[in-house]
Amino acid sequence: MIRIYTIFLLFFCIALSAQKSDFKHINFDKADNIAKSCSKMSLKNMPLLVHELTNDLNTQVEQFRAIHTWVCLNIESDHYFSETTLKKRKQLHHNSIAFSEWNTRAQSKVFKRLVRDKKTICSGYAYIVKALTNIADIECEIVDGYARTVRTNVNTVDFPNHSWNVVKLNGKWYFADATQASGFYNLDDHEFIKDYNDGYFLAEPDLFAKNHYPIDTSWLLLDDKSLTLKDFVRAPIIYGSTYKYGIIPKAPETLETTIHAGDTVVFQFDVLDETYLKDITLVMSSGFKFKSIKAKAVNLKKGVLELRHRFTKTGQYDIHAKVGKDIVVSYTIKVEKPKTVNLQHS
């Protein structure tokens, strides 16, 4: 008997408290251009910088946009200090007091390097976004928690390793992650690549929760409060491209799914930008090689896509959803031998 595996949430609703679409009527070009024009300004006089960034903008969301854009375009990720911090956190994982003392000493160095060299780690990004935004008289807080990558917080909980922001606009809280939005570190060339990703600006809560989990869970900003840390680390892997294209994986809910040969798996996605609905494909990877797999598109409706694939051979398969050449979601499907059916004869 062929079974269809799919995991649906009982209900789905992006938290009404924070939808990026609230500002779809706003054109951010003016705010972005102002931010670009202030690229040579220093952090040594933050009130002056904030004045130049926000004085000619009428709405809080545009003012925050200018601040956020400026930070993303002008601050570089300090990869090596970030690695040092993570190593120290691992070393002192069972001694929170010792790590706190080390971290307190380190933070003064982080701030000095941020102001002097415009280089920092995630906590520095979150700090400067909050500081500049607060000067503009806009509520903004730092949120500490867990971030997921292909190396960390996958299936098992490692440790809190990231900081981001929440900003209050028109009475609602929204997410922003300037660290992730600003670019990435190229390990091969040992350099930071500035590559602004707008998907992290006022990111949708349901997408943000796929790779951000706050220590204080009230900052999940989800209507459905049932997401646990265990659920979080077991979820599919997503990437910066997932934010770029606005793809929210809905099923399977876990990174690893075990089925039997002959079973069909349903891959379901909510697609925030419907222009990408027909661009999503499934591939199977082996090393650095990718092979397209046949997937039947069904239940194609407003903002939702389902791709179904029947697995006929046993084995373990890394399956990726792609938009063009970019991987947006990764899964592992373990296919076991079909169950044997015992027939009883009278």
N, C-alpha and C positions, 0 to 999 in steps of 0.2 A: 504493500500500500504506500503510495507516495504521499508524503506529508509536506505541508507548506509551513516553514518556520517564519514567523514574524512577531515582533514584539511591539505592541502599540501602547502608548500611554492612555490611561483612562480618560484623560482630557488634556488638551493643550491650549495654553494661552500665554503669550508673551506678557510679562508683567505690565499691567496698564500704567504702573507708576513710572515707566521709563521706556518709551519707544522713540527710536531715532526718527521715525516717520512723523513725529510731532513737529519736526522742523523742516519738512520737505518743501515748505514754501519759502525757506530762507536760502538765498544765494550767498555762499561763503567766499566768493571771489574777492570781495573788498577786504575782508578780514585776512585772507591768505596773502594778499598783495601787501597789506600793511606789515604783516609779520616778515615778509621777505625784505621789505625796505628797511627793517630794523636789524638786519642780520649782523651788523658790526657793533651793535650796542653791547655793553658789558653788564654783567650781573652784579657789579660792585655798587650800582645805584639802582636797586630794583624798583623803587617808586617811580623814578624817571622812565624806566623801561616800560612799566605798566601804563603810565600815562600816554606814552607814544603809541603803545599797542591798542589802547582802548578808547582814547579821547574822541575819535571821530566815528565811533560805532554806537548805535542807538540801543541795541538789545543785549541782554546778558549772554545769550547764546553766541552772538557774534563776538563779543568781548572775550568769552572763554575760548572760542575758536582761534582767535588771534594769538592768545597766550599759548594754547596747546600747539598750534602750528609752529610758533617761534621756538618752543622747547624742542619739538621733534626735528626741526631743521638745523638747530644750532648746538645741540648737546649730543655728544658721542658716548656710546656705551664703553665703559672701562672693563673690557673683557677679563683682563688678568686679575684685577682686584676682585671682580665678581667670582672668579674661580677660587681665589684665595679665601674669600668669605665662605663659599660653599664647603671648601676643604676644612676650614676651621669649625664650621657648624657640625660637620661629620665627626671630627675629632672630639668635640665637646658635646656630642649629642646627649650624653647622660649626665652632663654637668651644666645645667642651665645658668647657674650663677657665674661660673667661669666664662661661659660664652657671652653673657650679658656684660661682664666687665671688659672683655676683649672688644666687644662690639661698641661699647661706649667710647673707648679710646679710638677705635677705627673711624667712628662717625665724624670726628673732628677733622680727620684727614680727608674723608669723603667730601665734606663741605668745602674745605680749602681747595681741593682739586677741582671741584665743580665750578667754583667762582673763578679760579685762576685759569684753568685749562679747558673749561666747558666739557669735562669728561666725568662720568659718574656711573654708578650702578643703579639697579632698579629703585632702591630706597631714595637715592638722590634725585632721580627723575620724579618720583612721587612727591618728594619734599618740595622741589622747585615749582612744580605745577600747583601745589597747594599754596605755597608762599605767594606766588604771583597772583593767583586767583583771589586769595583772601585780601590782598592789597587792593584789588579791584572791587572789593566789597561783595564778593560772591562766595557763598558757602562751598567749601571743598574740604574733603577729608582724605586721609591716607588709609588704605586698607591693606593689611598684611595677611598672607595666606599661602596657599599651595598653587603652583603652576605646573602643568603637565607638558612634557616634551617627549621625544622618543626615548629619552634616557632617564627621566625622573618621574616619580609618582605614577608608575605604570604597574597596575595590578596590586602593588603593595604601597603602603604609605611610607614615604621617605621622611621628609621634614618640611616645614614652611620654608619657602625659597623665593618668594616674590612679593612685591608691593605694587599697588596701583592706586587709582583715585576714584572717588565718587564726587560728583558735583551736583549742586542743587540749582535747577533752572526752572523758573515758573512753578515753584512749589513741588517739583518732582526730582528724584535722584537719578542720575545717569552715570554710566561707567566711562572711564577713559584709561587707557594704558599707553602712556607716552613711550615707555621703554620698548614695547613691541612695535608701536607705530612708527618709530624713528628709523628702523632699519635692522640690519643683522651683522654679525661678525663672521667674516670669511676666514675659516680656520686654515685653509690652504695658503692664502696670501697674507695671513696675519694682519688683517685690517678691517676696520668697521666700514660697512657699505651703507651709505645713506639711501634708504629706499622707503619713503613714506607710504604707510598703509592706512588709508582712511577708514578701513573697517573697524579699527579699534577706537575710533572717536564716537562716543555715545553709542557704544556697541549694544546690540540687543541682549537682554539678560539671559535668554535661553541659549544663545550662542556663547556668550561670555562664560557661562557656567560649565561649558564643556572642557575648558582648560584653566579656569580660575576658581578656586574654592577658598573663601575667606575663613580665617580662624573664628571670627564673629559671624555666624551664619545668617544674622539679620541682614548682612550686606550681600546676600545672594540676589535680593530684589526679585525673587520669583513668587508668583502666585502659589505655585505648588511648592510647599516647604519640605517635601519628603526626601529630597536629594541628600544622601549621606556621603561622608568622606569615602566610605567603602565603594559606594556607587560611582563616585567621581573617578577614583583611580582605576576602575575596571572598564571605563567607557572607551569607545573608539578614539584613536589618535586623530587630532586635527592640527592644522598648520596655519601660518599666516595667510596662505592663499584661501583658506576657508573663510576668513574674515573679508578678504578682498572681494570674493564673489558672493558672500552672504549665504553660505550653504549651512544649514543646520541638520546634522544627522539625527534621525529619529529611530531607525531600526536597522540592524540589531542594536540594542542598547549597550551591549558590551563589546569590548575589543575582541574577545575570544568567544566563538560559538562552536559547539560540538553538535554534529548532525550525523546521519547515516547516508551511505551511498544511495542515490535515488531521490533524496530529499531536495526540496527547493527552498532557497533562502530569499526573502524579500528585503531589499535594501531601500529604505524610505528616507526621503529628504524633504525638508521645508526649504524653499528657495525664495529668499527675500527679494531678489531681482529676477523677475520672471523671464528676462531675456536670456538667462542661462539655463532655463529648463531643458532645452533640447541639446545642450552642450555637454551634459554630464554622461560619462561613460564609465564602465568598469574594466579594470585590467588586473591581470594576475602577474605577480613579480617573482622572479627567480634570480637572485643576485642583483645585477644591475640591468637585467633584461625584463621588458614588460611585454606581455601578450594580451591582446584584447580578448575578452570573453563575451559570448553572446548573452545578452540580457534583454528580456522582453519588458518594454515600457508599458506599464498599466496604470490605471487610476490616475491618469494625467489630468489634473484639475488645477484650479487657481492656487499657485504657490506650492503645490505638492507633487512630488515625483516618486514613483515606485519602479525599481528595476528588479526583475526576478531572474534568478539563474539556478538551474538544476545541476547539482554536483553528482556525477556518475561514478567517479573513481575515488578510492580511498586515498588519504594523505592529508598533509597540512598545507594550506594555501594562504598566502598573503594577498589579500584583495584590496585594491585601492579604487576609490572613486576619483575621477579626474575631470577637470574642466580644461579643455585644450591639452597643454603639456603639463599643467600644474596639478599635483596631487592635492586633494582637499580633505579626504578622509581615508583612514586605513583600518582594516579589520584582519583578523586571523580566523579562518574557517577550518576546523578539524573534522575530517570526514572519516567515519568509522565504517566497518563492514555492516551490511544490512542485518537487522535483527532476524534471527531465525524464528519461524513460527512452528510451534509444536501442534500437530494435528492429532487429536484423540479419536480413536476408532471405537465404536461400540461393539 
